[in-house]
Amino acid sequence: MTEILPPLLPLAVGIPLLLAALGVALRKKRLARHMISLGTLAALFVFAVLLVIATGDGTVLVHQVGLWDYGVSIPFVVDALSALVLMIMSVLAIASVLFAMATHEARARFFHPFVLVLMAGVSGALMTGDIFNLFVFIEVMLLPSYGLLAMMGAKLGAHGARIYVSVNLLASTLLLVGIALVYATAGTVNLAELHGAGKDDPAVALAGGVVLTAVAIKAAVVPVHGWLTRTYAMTSPAVTALFSGIHTKVAIYVIYRIYSLLFDGDERFLWVALVITSATMLIGVLGAVGEKTTRSILVFHMISQIGYILIGVGLFTLLGLTAAIFYLLHHMIVKASLFLSTGAIEETYGTGEIDKLGGMLKREPLIAVTFMVAALSLAGLPPFSGFVAKFAIIQATLAESHYWVAAVAVVVSIFTLLSMLKIWTGVFMGSEPDDLQERALTYQQRMHGKRYLRVQAQAETPTLTIGPPTATTSAVLAGKQAVKVPFKLIFPAILLAAITLFFGLGAELLMGWSETAAENLLNPMDYVRAVSGA
Amino acid sequence: MSIAIAVGLLTAAAVYLFMQRGMVRIVLGFVLASHAANLVFFAAGNTAYRGVPYIGSGELGEQADPLPQAFVLTAIVIAFSITMFMVTLAITTTTDDDTEDVEVSPALLLAADRGDTNDAGFFGLTTESGDIVVERGEDETGDPWPEKTPGATAPEPGASAEPGTSTKTETSAETQEGDAR
């Protein structure tokens, strides 16, 4: 299998791009677009699983694109880390697309093509072995994201999209300058050739620092995190879930990759990472305290969790990296599950404000359980994957005698739990607000009814659920039946919550993969040898 | 040296423009910033070598490094497309080229002039009754636009600040809006 797979690597970028074009062309065929999108994502998932199996023993798969010689070619490289991240990201993309199909966002002509181009960029960014190519793929990933954000945020105004584009363009420009400086000082942009350059030469280290700073902005690390909370809460829940699992996490992947290769895990700079990650953990979780909507609380927690994930860079030991990679994979799933379960409420009842919701436990028990599972996993309680992840992280910091980092991690966990309880008591417990049903009806009409109202020549009963009016619709309108979240909206969150339970009970499996990935990061010589063919 | 000075000047001008409120100025800032980045790339390729970079066309020591030029070409294309998108964002949104509070977007004005409720609806500007709502600031007086808008109902500043509605006041600073959501 290790011989068949490498030549197929560029296809993970090429096929989604090609099918995205096809999706744009099929403007009247909505079903075909759905099928193309889901089919491609499922195929990407299967491909990623094959890659995980092939790299499970520490093998590094390399393909020199165009069969050019090493030194001239732009290689595609896959090791355990890239394969694992790609696998989880394709799962997330599938869940988010299913959610978007349920909310009918995916009916927009460009939704699926955007998602496919986004995934093409993600595959490219995870696989490329060339730092300039990395920049290009990050841009390929970001361009459709701008579109998605603007498209879905149109109802909320364009401020979110503006901030998002501006910040990302600034970070990209900085990344470009960093890459130029790396090229100027080291004379190459091939990651394998750059191995250890940052350790040996302070000038390259400085250039690498510029690159890392730019990537840190994209990863929303404190103190450059402000844009995240301002933009992710300003688009639709489906898009937030998709972005939360993909954009910042690709940036984190890049930080790991560059620190492992360019800096060769240089111990002199590790304390910087530890200070920054501790600040990120603390400030993220404290920021969540003042927030009033479910989504903005979750977005602040995302920042805090990014701190946990990056502890691995600050430790750069086998235990630390294993724990951090496990945390990264666990976090992507859990966070998306939380965004989707609260998003299902938001999409149905028209608000994510804690004050305006309540009593959902009785009304929507299935969402309540799903949320509970993911929230407890996020806070780090057994038997979910979050417990294993946090336990391993804290163990790794203690093994390196960084007691204050471990203390911060524990304190932040408690605050995380408190915040999750805040959502729990505010949204799921308590009594139902009197105007809940009314608000939901108004919202549904505003979001989805208008189009049908127009099409159906101002139909007498304004459509309530998404789609043409049905018998249920009129029953709800007449007040005979309560508004309920449809199962298709809950399903993606349940899927992801089940995965976190699976990885909690079967942590052994994921831990083993994470350890292989950590070993690859720790001994980048395997990577270098595989790419250079020496 | 001249490249270093040019990069410095471009960056300074870009930072100045980033500080402005209008979206178009911010976009112009990014144009300058990406030029600065491109010049850094050129400098990385060592500008002293200016020969044609074909094999056999001259001394190896004289030939220019083609790689940074290829990089710059790629970067220009990307920066250009994003710039176009940002310019679009500057005009096709609810109010304005931005944060100046009482301005009204060209797209909305065109729609209002035509009395085209469909277009306005696309931007989330219609009320349920189909009227076009021109978003206004609280402190605004004597603005000519509400009169020109057919059947316009200016939203109550208090009422329109309610989340979940398709209209909102623009007077509040961006920060407050971000917090409100």
Interface residues (C-beta under 8 A of the other chain):
Chain A: F132 F135 V136 E139 L143 Y146 G147 A150 A154 K155 L156 G157 A158 H159 A161 R162 I163 V165 S166 L169 L170 S172 T173 L176 V177 I179 A180 L181 Y183 A184 V189 T229 R230 A233 M234 T293 R295 S296 G350 T351 E353 R439 Y443 Q445 R446 K450 R454
Chain B: F18 M23 I26 F30 A33 S34 A36 A37 V40 F41 A43 A44 G45 L67 P68 F71 T74 A75 I78 A79 S81 I82 F85 M86 L89 T92 T93 T94 D98 N118 G121 F122 F123 G124 T126 E128 P163 G164 T165 S166 K168 E174 E177 G178 R181
